[in-house]
Amino acid sequence: MKLKNILLVVKDIQKAKQYYRDVFGLEVILDQGQTIILTEGLVLQEEAYWKEFLQKEVVSKHHSCELYFEEVQINEFVQKLTELYSETEFVTPLMELEWGQKLVRFYDLDGNLMEVRTPM
C-alpha cells in the first residue's frame, strides 16, 4: 500500500490555491474545479463539495492533525507569511527548542493547522 495524497477541505478553492502557492511554493498539478492537486501530494477540495459528498459538517481548528513543513530560512518565512497574510492566526509563536530547532505553528485560511520547523 502507498499513501498518495493528503486532502484539505477549503472554503474558497481559488484563495486556497493562491495561499499555498504564496506561502509554501506549491504548484498546481491538476485542477478539476472543486478539487485541485498540488505538488508534494497536497489536495484541496471545496467545502461545499466535501459536505455534499460526506453529508457531514466540516470542523476547522480541530487540532487532531497538522501539515508539517521544513524551512531552513524560518525567520524569513515567518516575515513573508505575516506580510502576505497579516490575518494569520498563530498557534505557537516562532520559538527555539532546547536542541536548537526552531518552529512555528499557525492556521491556514480555513483553520487547518500548519507547522514549519527548521531541519534537524
N, CA, C and O atoms as a GROMACS GRO file, in nm:
protein
  480
    1MET      N    1   0.084  -0.117   0.000
    1MET     CA    2   0.000   0.000   0.000
    1MET      C    3   0.089   0.124   0.000
    1MET      O    4   0.200   0.124   0.054
    2LYS      N    5   0.038   0.230  -0.062
    2LYS     CA    6   0.115   0.353  -0.076
    2LYS      C    7   0.025   0.473  -0.048
    2LYS      O    8  -0.083   0.484  -0.107
    3LEU      N    9   0.067   0.562   0.040
    3LEU     CA   10  -0.006   0.686   0.063
    3LEU      C   11   0.016   0.777  -0.057
    3LEU      O   12   0.129   0.808  -0.092
    4LYS      N   13  -0.093   0.820  -0.119
    4LYS     CA   14  -0.082   0.903  -0.239
    4LYS      C   15  -0.096   1.051  -0.211
    4LYS      O   16  -0.017   1.131  -0.261
    5ASN      N   17  -0.196   1.090  -0.131
    5ASN     CA   18  -0.224   1.231  -0.113
    5ASN      C   19  -0.276   1.259   0.028
    5ASN      O   20  -0.321   1.169   0.099
    6ILE      N   21  -0.270   1.386   0.065
    6ILE     CA   22  -0.335   1.439   0.183
    6ILE      C   23  -0.435   1.542   0.131
    6ILE      O   24  -0.400   1.627   0.050
    7LEU      N   25  -0.561   1.536   0.178
    7LEU     CA   26  -0.665   1.625   0.131
    7LEU      C   27  -0.705   1.722   0.241
    7LEU      O   28  -0.727   1.682   0.355
    8LEU      N   29  -0.713   1.850   0.206
    8LEU     CA   30  -0.762   1.953   0.296
    8LEU      C   31  -0.889   2.013   0.238
    8LEU      O   32  -0.898   2.037   0.118
    9VAL      N   33  -0.986   2.035   0.324
    9VAL     CA   34  -1.111   2.099   0.284
    9VAL      C   35  -1.093   2.250   0.300
    9VAL      O   36  -1.044   2.297   0.403
   10VAL      N   37  -1.134   2.324   0.198
   10VAL     CA   38  -1.119   2.470   0.198
   10VAL      C   39  -1.249   2.537   0.156
   10VAL      O   40  -1.327   2.481   0.078
   11LYS      N   41  -1.273   2.656   0.208
   11LYS     CA   42  -1.397   2.728   0.176
   11LYS      C   43  -1.395   2.785   0.035
   11LYS      O   44  -1.494   2.777  -0.038
   12ASP      N   45  -1.284   2.843  -0.003
   12ASP     CA   46  -1.270   2.907  -0.134
   12ASP      C   47  -1.145   2.849  -0.201
   12ASP      O   48  -1.033   2.883  -0.165
   13ILE      N   49  -1.166   2.763  -0.297
   13ILE     CA   50  -1.055   2.688  -0.356
   13ILE      C   51  -0.956   2.779  -0.429
   13ILE      O   52  -0.837   2.750  -0.431
   14GLN      N   53  -1.003   2.887  -0.490
   14GLN     CA   54  -0.912   2.977  -0.560
   14GLN      C   55  -0.823   3.053  -0.462
   14GLN      O   56  -0.703   3.070  -0.487
   15LYS      N   57  -0.880   3.100  -0.351
   15LYS     CA   58  -0.799   3.166  -0.248
   15LYS      C   59  -0.699   3.069  -0.188
   15LYS      O   60  -0.584   3.104  -0.165
   16ALA      N   61  -0.744   2.946  -0.161
   16ALA     CA   62  -0.655   2.845  -0.103
   16ALA      C   63  -0.542   2.810  -0.198
   16ALA      O   64  -0.427   2.793  -0.156
   17LYS      N   65  -0.573   2.798  -0.326
   17LYS     CA   66  -0.470   2.768  -0.427
   17LYS      C   67  -0.362   2.877  -0.426
   17LYS      O   68  -0.243   2.847  -0.430
   18GLN      N   69  -0.404   3.002  -0.421
   18GLN     CA   70  -0.310   3.115  -0.417
   18GLN      C   71  -0.231   3.113  -0.287
   18GLN      O   72  -0.110   3.137  -0.287
   19TYR      N   73  -0.298   3.086  -0.176
   19TYR     CA   74  -0.232   3.082  -0.045
   19TYR      C   75  -0.121   2.978  -0.043
   19TYR      O   76  -0.009   3.008   0.001
   20TYR      N   77  -0.149   2.857  -0.089
   20TYR     CA   78  -0.048   2.752  -0.084
   20TYR      C   79   0.066   2.777  -0.183
   20TYR      O   80   0.177   2.727  -0.163
   21ARG      N   81   0.040   2.852  -0.288
   21ARG     CA   82   0.148   2.894  -0.379
   21ARG      C   83   0.232   3.001  -0.311
   21ARG      O   84   0.355   2.992  -0.309
   22ASP      N   85   0.166   3.102  -0.255
   22ASP     CA   86   0.237   3.214  -0.191
   22ASP      C   87   0.319   3.169  -0.071
   22ASP      O   88   0.436   3.206  -0.058
   23VAL      N   89   0.259   3.090   0.016
   23VAL     CA   90   0.321   3.057   0.144
   23VAL      C   91   0.420   2.942   0.133
   23VAL      O   92   0.529   2.949   0.190
   24PHE      N   93   0.384   2.835   0.062
   24PHE     CA   94   0.465   2.714   0.060
   24PHE      C   95   0.529   2.684  -0.075
   24PHE      O   96   0.607   2.590  -0.087
   25GLY      N   97   0.497   2.764  -0.177
   25GLY     CA   98   0.556   2.743  -0.309
   25GLY      C   99   0.500   2.623  -0.383
   25GLY      O  100   0.563   2.573  -0.475
   26LEU      N  101   0.382   2.575  -0.345
   26LEU     CA  102   0.322   2.459  -0.412
   26LEU      C  103   0.254   2.503  -0.542
   26LEU      O  104   0.194   2.610  -0.550
   27GLU      N  105   0.266   2.420  -0.642
   27GLU     CA  106   0.209   2.450  -0.774
   27GLU      C  107   0.100   2.350  -0.809
   27GLU      O  108   0.096   2.239  -0.756
   28VAL      N  109   0.012   2.390  -0.898
   28VAL     CA  110  -0.100   2.306  -0.941
   28VAL      C  111  -0.050   2.198  -1.036
   28VAL      O  112   0.019   2.227  -1.134
   29ILE      N  113  -0.086   2.074  -1.006
   29ILE     CA  114  -0.060   1.961  -1.096
   29ILE      C  115  -0.184   1.932  -1.179
   29ILE      O  116  -0.175   1.909  -1.299
   30LEU      N  117  -0.300   1.934  -1.112
   30LEU     CA  118  -0.427   1.905  -1.178
   30LEU      C  119  -0.537   1.988  -1.115
   30LEU      O  120  -0.552   1.987  -0.993
   31ASP      N  121  -0.613   2.061  -1.197
   31ASP     CA  122  -0.723   2.143  -1.149
   31ASP      C  123  -0.852   2.087  -1.206
   31ASP      O  124  -0.877   2.094  -1.326
   32GLN      N  125  -0.936   2.030  -1.117
   32GLN     CA  126  -1.064   1.974  -1.158
   32GLN      C  127  -1.180   2.059  -1.109
   32GLN      O  128  -1.291   2.009  -1.093
   33GLY      N  129  -1.155   2.186  -1.086
   33GLY     CA  130  -1.260   2.276  -1.041
   33GLY      C  131  -1.277   2.274  -0.890
   33GLY      O  132  -1.221   2.359  -0.821
   34GLN      N  133  -1.352   2.178  -0.839
   34GLN     CA  134  -1.376   2.169  -0.695
   34GLN      C  135  -1.268   2.090  -0.622
   34GLN      O  136  -1.267   2.084  -0.499
   35THR      N  137  -1.177   2.032  -0.698
   35THR     CA  138  -1.065   1.957  -0.641
   35THR      C  139  -0.939   1.996  -0.717
   35THR      O  140  -0.937   1.996  -0.840
   36ILE      N  141  -0.834   2.030  -0.643
   36ILE     CA  142  -0.707   2.069  -0.704
   36ILE      C  143  -0.595   1.988  -0.640
   36ILE      O  144  -0.585   1.980  -0.518
   37ILE      N  145  -0.512   1.927  -0.723
   37ILE     CA  146  -0.395   1.855  -0.674
   37ILE      C  147  -0.273   1.945  -0.690
   37ILE      O  148  -0.246   1.996  -0.799
   38LEU      N  149  -0.200   1.963  -0.580
   38LEU     CA  150  -0.080   2.045  -0.580
   38LEU      C  151   0.044   1.957  -0.570
   38LEU      O  152   0.035   1.839  -0.539
   39THR      N  153   0.159   2.017  -0.596
   39THR     CA  154   0.285   1.945  -0.576
   39THR      C  155   0.295   1.902  -0.431
   39THR      O  156   0.224   1.954  -0.344
   40GLU      N  157   0.382   1.807  -0.404
   40GLU     CA  158   0.404   1.749  -0.272
   40GLU      C  159   0.287   1.662  -0.226
   40GLU      O  160   0.283   1.619  -0.111
   41GLY      N  161   0.190   1.636  -0.316
   41GLY     CA  162   0.081   1.545  -0.283
   41GLY      C  163  -0.034   1.607  -0.207
   41GLY      O  164  -0.119   1.534  -0.154
   42LEU      N  165  -0.040   1.738  -0.199
   42LEU     CA  166  -0.149   1.804  -0.128
   42LEU      C  167  -0.268   1.824  -0.221
   42LEU      O  168  -0.252   1.873  -0.334
   43VAL      N  169  -0.387   1.787  -0.174
   43VAL     CA  170  -0.510   1.804  -0.250
   43VAL      C  171  -0.599   1.901  -0.174
   43VAL      O  172  -0.617   1.889  -0.053
   44LEU      N  173  -0.654   1.997  -0.245
   44LEU     CA  174  -0.751   2.091  -0.189
   44LEU      C  175  -0.887   2.056  -0.247
   44LEU      O  176  -0.901   2.031  -0.366
   45GLN      N  177  -0.988   2.056  -0.160
   45GLN     CA  178  -1.124   2.029  -0.208
   45GLN      C  179  -1.220   2.130  -0.147
   45GLN      O  180  -1.214   2.159  -0.028
   46GLU      N  181  -1.307   2.183  -0.231
   46GLU     CA  182  -1.403   2.284  -0.190
   46GLU      C  183  -1.499   2.228  -0.085
   46GLU      O  184  -1.552   2.118  -0.099
   47GLU      N  185  -1.521   2.307   0.021
   47GLU     CA  186  -1.603   2.263   0.134
   47GLU      C  187  -1.744   2.219   0.093
   47GLU      O  188  -1.793   2.116   0.141
   48ALA      N  189  -1.808   2.294   0.006
   48ALA     CA  190  -1.945   2.259  -0.034
   48ALA      C  191  -1.950   2.120  -0.098
   48ALA      O  192  -2.042   2.042  -0.071
   49TYR      N  193  -1.853   2.089  -0.181
   49TYR     CA  194  -1.846   1.959  -0.247
   49TYR      C  195  -1.821   1.848  -0.144
   49TYR      O  196  -1.884   1.743  -0.149
   50TRP      N  197  -1.729   1.874  -0.051
   50TRP     CA  198  -1.696   1.777   0.055
   50TRP      C  199  -1.818   1.747   0.141
   50TRP      O  200  -1.847   1.630   0.170
   51LYS      N  201  -1.890   1.852   0.182
   51LYS     CA  202  -2.008   1.834   0.266
   51LYS      C  203  -2.117   1.757   0.192
   51LYS      O  204  -2.184   1.672   0.251
   52GLU      N  205  -2.135   1.786   0.065
   52GLU     CA  206  -2.235   1.715  -0.015
   52GLU      C  207  -2.201   1.567  -0.026
   52GLU      O  208  -2.289   1.481  -0.017
   53PHE      N  209  -2.075   1.538  -0.045
   53PHE     CA  210  -2.028   1.400  -0.061
   53PHE      C  211  -2.038   1.322   0.069
   53PHE      O  212  -2.085   1.208   0.069
   54LEU      N  213  -1.993   1.381   0.180
   54LEU     CA  214  -1.989   1.311   0.309
   54LEU      C  215  -2.116   1.323   0.392
   54LEU      O  216  -2.143   1.240   0.478
   55GLN      N  217  -2.194   1.426   0.364
   55GLN     CA  218  -2.311   1.455   0.447
   55GLN      C  219  -2.271   1.478   0.593
   55GLN      O  220  -2.341   1.435   0.685
   56LYS      N  221  -2.160   1.546   0.614
   56LYS     CA  222  -2.108   1.579   0.747
   56LYS      C  223  -2.063   1.725   0.746
   56LYS      O  224  -2.026   1.778   0.641
   57GLU      N  225  -2.066   1.788   0.862
   57GLU     CA  226  -2.016   1.924   0.876
   57GLU      C  227  -1.863   1.922   0.885
   57GLU      O  228  -1.803   1.827   0.935
   58VAL      N  229  -1.803   2.027   0.836
   58VAL     CA  230  -1.658   2.044   0.844
   58VAL      C  231  -1.624   2.115   0.975
   58VAL      O  232  -1.687   2.215   1.010
   59VAL      N  233  -1.525   2.064   1.047
   59VAL     CA  234  -1.483   2.122   1.173
   59VAL      C  235  -1.341   2.175   1.156
   59VAL      O  236  -1.247   2.098   1.141
   60SER      N  237  -1.327   2.307   1.159
   60SER     CA  238  -1.192   2.365   1.148
   60SER      C  239  -1.133   2.384   1.287
   60SER      O  240  -1.204   2.377   1.387
   61LYS      N  241  -1.003   2.407   1.291
   61LYS     CA  242  -0.929   2.426   1.416
   61LYS      C  243  -0.954   2.309   1.512
   61LYS      O  244  -0.977   2.330   1.632
   62HIS      N  245  -0.949   2.188   1.461
   62HIS     CA  246  -0.979   2.070   1.542
   62HIS      C  247  -0.857   2.013   1.613
   62HIS      O  248  -0.874   1.932   1.704
   63HIS      N  249  -0.738   2.051   1.577
   63HIS     CA  250  -0.614   2.014   1.646
   63HIS      C  251  -0.585   1.865   1.651
   63HIS      O  252  -0.511   1.821   1.739
   64SER      N  253  -0.641   1.788   1.562
   64SER     CA  254  -0.612   1.644   1.565
   64SER      C  255  -0.509   1.603   1.460
   64SER      O  256  -0.467   1.488   1.456
   65CYS      N  257  -0.468   1.697   1.376
   65CYS     CA  258  -0.362   1.670   1.279
   65CYS      C  259  -0.306   1.804   1.231
   65CYS      O  260  -0.364   1.910   1.254
   66GLU      N  261  -0.192   1.796   1.164
   66GLU     CA  262  -0.131   1.917   1.108
   66GLU      C  263  -0.052   1.878   0.984
   66GLU      O  264  -0.016   1.762   0.965
   67LEU      N  265  -0.026   1.977   0.901
   67LEU     CA  266   0.069   1.959   0.792
   67LEU      C  267   0.203   2.010   0.842
   67LEU      O  268   0.210   2.116   0.904
   68TYR      N  269   0.309   1.935   0.815
   68TYR     CA  270   0.442   1.967   0.865
   68TYR      C  271   0.534   1.997   0.747
   68TYR      O  272   0.546   1.917   0.654
   69PHE      N  273   0.598   2.113   0.754
   69PHE     CA  274   0.693   2.155   0.652
   69PHE      C  275   0.826   2.187   0.719
   69PHE      O  276   0.830   2.218   0.838
   70GLU      N  277   0.933   2.179   0.642
   70GLU     CA  278   1.064   2.222   0.691
   70GLU      C  279   1.115   2.337   0.605
   70GLU      O  280   1.096   2.339   0.483
   71GLU      N  281   1.178   2.433   0.671
   71GLU     CA  282   1.230   2.551   0.603
   71GLU      C  283   1.357   2.596   0.674
   71GLU      O  284   1.357   2.621   0.794
   72VAL      N  285   1.465   2.606   0.599
   72VAL     CA  286   1.593   2.648   0.656
   72VAL      C  287   1.585   2.794   0.702
   72VAL      O  288   1.629   2.826   0.812
   73GLN      N  289   1.530   2.879   0.619
   73GLN     CA  290   1.521   3.024   0.648
   73GLN      C  291   1.388   3.055   0.718
   73GLN      O  292   1.304   3.126   0.662
   74ILE      N  293   1.369   3.004   0.837
   74ILE     CA  294   1.238   3.014   0.903
   74ILE      C  295   1.204   3.157   0.946
   74ILE      O  296   1.087   3.195   0.942
   75ASN      N  297   1.302   3.237   0.985
   75ASN     CA  298   1.273   3.376   1.021
   75ASN      C  299   1.217   3.452   0.902
   75ASN      O  300   1.119   3.525   0.914
   76GLU      N  301   1.279   3.433   0.786
   76GLU     CA  302   1.231   3.498   0.663
   76GLU      C  303   1.094   3.444   0.623
   76GLU      O  304   1.010   3.518   0.573
   77PHE      N  305   1.073   3.314   0.646
   77PHE     CA  306   0.942   3.254   0.615
   77PHE      C  307   0.832   3.320   0.696
   77PHE      O  308   0.728   3.358   0.642
   78VAL      N  309   0.853   3.335   0.827
   78VAL     CA  310   0.752   3.395   0.914
   78VAL      C  311   0.727   3.541   0.874
   78VAL      O  312   0.613   3.587   0.875
   79GLN      N  313   0.833   3.612   0.838
   79GLN     CA  314   0.817   3.750   0.792
   79GLN      C  315   0.733   3.756   0.665
   79GLN      O  316   0.642   3.838   0.654
   80LYS      N  317   0.763   3.669   0.569
   80LYS     CA  318   0.686   3.664   0.444
   80LYS      C  319   0.540   3.630   0.471
   80LYS      O  320   0.450   3.692   0.415
   81LEU      N  321   0.517   3.531   0.558
   81LEU     CA  322   0.381   3.490   0.591
   81LEU      C  323   0.301   3.606   0.648
   81LEU      O  324   0.187   3.629   0.607
   82THR      N  325   0.359   3.680   0.743
   82THR     CA  326   0.286   3.790   0.805
   82THR      C  327   0.269   3.910   0.712
   82THR      O  328   0.172   3.985   0.723
   83GLU      N  329   0.363   3.927   0.619
   83GLU     CA  330   0.348   4.035   0.521
   83GLU      C  331   0.238   4.003   0.420
   83GLU      O  332   0.158   4.090   0.386
   84LEU      N  333   0.235   3.879   0.372
   84LEU     CA  334   0.136   3.840   0.271
   84LEU      C  335  -0.002   3.815   0.330
   84LEU      O  336  -0.104   3.845   0.267
   85TYR      N  337  -0.006   3.760   0.450
   85TYR     CA  338  -0.132   3.721   0.515
   85TYR      C  339  -0.130   3.770   0.660
   85TYR      O  340  -0.111   3.691   0.753
   86SER      N  341  -0.150   3.900   0.677
   86SER     CA  342  -0.142   3.962   0.810
   86SER      C  343  -0.245   3.907   0.906
   86SER      O  344  -0.229   3.919   1.028
   87GLU      N  345  -0.352   3.848   0.854
   87GLU     CA  346  -0.458   3.792   0.939
   87GLU      C  347  -0.423   3.654   0.994
   87GLU      O  348  -0.505   3.593   1.063
   88THR      N  349  -0.304   3.603   0.964
   88THR     CA  350  -0.263   3.471   1.010
   88THR      C  351  -0.277   3.460   1.162
   88THR      O  352  -0.231   3.546   1.237
   89GLU      N  353  -0.342   3.352   1.204
   89GLU     CA  354  -0.357   3.324   1.347
   89GLU      C  355  -0.251   3.222   1.388
   89GLU      O  356  -0.252   3.107   1.343
   90PHE      N  357  -0.159   3.266   1.472
   90PHE     CA  358  -0.052   3.179   1.518
   90PHE      C  359  -0.098   3.098   1.638
   90PHE      O  360  -0.162   3.151   1.730
   91VAL      N  361  -0.066   2.968   1.637
   91VAL     CA  362  -0.097   2.880   1.749
   91VAL      C  363   0.020   2.880   1.846
   91VAL      O  364   0.000   2.884   1.968
   92THR      N  365   0.141   2.875   1.793
   92THR     CA  366   0.261   2.894   1.873
   92THR      C  367   0.347   2.995   1.798
   92THR      O  368   0.359   2.986   1.675
   93PRO      N  369   0.406   3.088   1.868
   93PRO     CA  370   0.493   3.184   1.800
   93PRO      C  371   0.621   3.114   1.755
   93PRO      O  372   0.648   3.000   1.793
   94LEU      N  373   0.697   3.184   1.674
   94LEU     CA  374   0.828   3.132   1.636
   94LEU      C  375   0.908   3.112   1.764
   94LEU      O  376   0.925   3.205   1.843
   95MET      N  377   0.956   2.991   1.784
   95MET     CA  378   1.027   2.958   1.907
   95MET      C  379   1.144   2.866   1.877
   95MET      O  380   1.147   2.800   1.773
   96GLU      N  381   1.238   2.863   1.969
   96GLU     CA  382   1.352   2.773   1.953
   96GLU      C  383   1.345   2.667   2.062
   96GLU      O  384   1.332   2.699   2.180
   97LEU      N  385   1.355   2.541   2.022
   97LEU     CA  386   1.353   2.430   2.116
   97LEU      C  387   1.491   2.414   2.179
   97LEU      O  388   1.590   2.467   2.128
   98GLU      N  389   1.498   2.343   2.289
   98GLU     CA  390   1.624   2.333   2.364
   98GLU      C  391   1.738   2.273   2.284
   98GLU      O  392   1.854   2.299   2.315
   99TRP      N  393   1.709   2.195   2.180
   99TRP     CA  394   1.815   2.136   2.098
   99TRP      C  395   1.849   2.222   1.977
   99TRP      O  396   1.928   2.181   1.892
  100GLY      N  397   1.788   2.342   1.968
  100GLY     CA  398   1.825   2.437   1.864
  100GLY      C  399   1.733   2.445   1.744
  100GLY      O  400   1.745   2.536   1.662
  101GLN      N  401   1.642   2.352   1.732
  101GLN     CA  402   1.547   2.355   1.619
  101GLN      C  403   1.442   2.463   1.644
  101GLN      O  404   1.392   2.476   1.756
  102LYS      N  405   1.408   2.539   1.540
  102LYS     CA  406   1.305   2.643   1.551
  102LYS      C  407   1.176   2.592   1.490
  102LYS      O  408   1.177   2.510   1.398
  103LEU      N  409   1.062   2.643   1.541
  103LEU     CA  410   0.932   2.604   1.487
  103LEU      C  411   0.830   2.714   1.507
  103LEU      O  412   0.845   2.800   1.593
  104VAL      N  413   0.727   2.708   1.424
  104VAL     CA  414   0.611   2.797   1.435
  104VAL      C  415   0.489   2.716   1.392
  104VAL      O  416   0.497   2.633   1.301
  105ARG      N  417   0.376   2.740   1.458
  105ARG     CA  418   0.250   2.675   1.419
  105ARG      C  419   0.146   2.783   1.397
  105ARG      O  420   0.142   2.883   1.469
  106PHE      N  421   0.061   2.762   1.295
  106PHE     CA  422  -0.042   2.859   1.261
  106PHE      C  423  -0.152   2.790   1.183
  106PHE      O  424  -0.136   2.677   1.136
  107TYR      N  425  -0.265   2.859   1.169
  107TYR     CA  426  -0.375   2.808   1.087
  107TYR      C  427  -0.365   2.866   0.947
  107TYR      O  428  -0.324   2.980   0.928
  108ASP      N  429  -0.402   2.785   0.849
  108ASP     CA  430  -0.417   2.838   0.714
  108ASP      C  431  -0.547   2.918   0.707
  108ASP      O  432  -0.610   2.941   0.811
  109LEU      N  433  -0.588   2.959   0.590
  109LEU     CA  434  -0.708   3.040   0.575
  109LEU      C  435  -0.834   2.970   0.624
  109LEU      O  436  -0.934   3.036   0.654
  110ASP      N  437  -0.832   2.838   0.631
  110ASP     CA  438  -0.951   2.759   0.664
  110ASP      C  439  -0.942   2.688   0.798
  110ASP      O  440  -1.024   2.600   0.827
  111GLY      N  441  -0.845   2.724   0.879
  111GLY     CA  442  -0.835   2.666   1.012
  111GLY      C  443  -0.764   2.532   1.016
  111GLY      O  444  -0.775   2.459   1.115
  112ASN      N  445  -0.692   2.497   0.909
  112ASN     CA  446  -0.609   2.376   0.910
  112ASN      C  447  -0.476   2.410   0.976
  112ASN      O  448  -0.416   2.513   0.946
  113LEU      N  449  -0.430   2.324   1.066
  113LEU     CA  450  -0.310   2.351   1.144
  113LEU      C  451  -0.185   2.322   1.061
  113LEU      O  452  -0.172   2.215   1.001
  114MET      N  453  -0.093   2.417   1.060
  114MET     CA  454   0.033   2.407   0.988
  114MET      C  455   0.147   2.417   1.088
  114MET      O  456   0.139   2.491   1.186
  115GLU      N  457   0.254   2.343   1.062
  115GLU     CA  458   0.376   2.357   1.141
  115GLU      C  459   0.493   2.369   1.044
  115GLU      O  460   0.503   2.294   0.947
  116VAL      N  461   0.580   2.463   1.073
  116VAL     CA  462   0.703   2.478   0.995
  116VAL      C  463   0.818   2.475   1.095
  116VAL      O  464   0.817   2.547   1.195
  117ARG      N  465   0.917   2.391   1.066
  117ARG     CA  466   1.036   2.379   1.151
  117ARG      C  467   1.161   2.389   1.063
  117ARG      O  468   1.158   2.366   0.942
  118THR      N  469   1.269   2.422   1.130
  118THR     CA  470   1.398   2.411   1.063
  118THR      C  471   1.435   2.264   1.060
  118THR      O  472   1.396   2.189   1.150
  119PRO      N  473   1.511   2.220   0.959
  119PRO     CA  474   1.553   2.079   0.954
  119PRO      C  475   1.643   2.045   1.072
  119PRO      O  476   1.707   2.133   1.130
  120MET      N  477   1.646   1.919   1.106
  120MET     CA  478   1.734   1.871   1.214
  120MET      C  479   1.874   1.859   1.161
  120MET      O  480   1.965   1.820   1.234
   0.00000   0.00000   0.00000
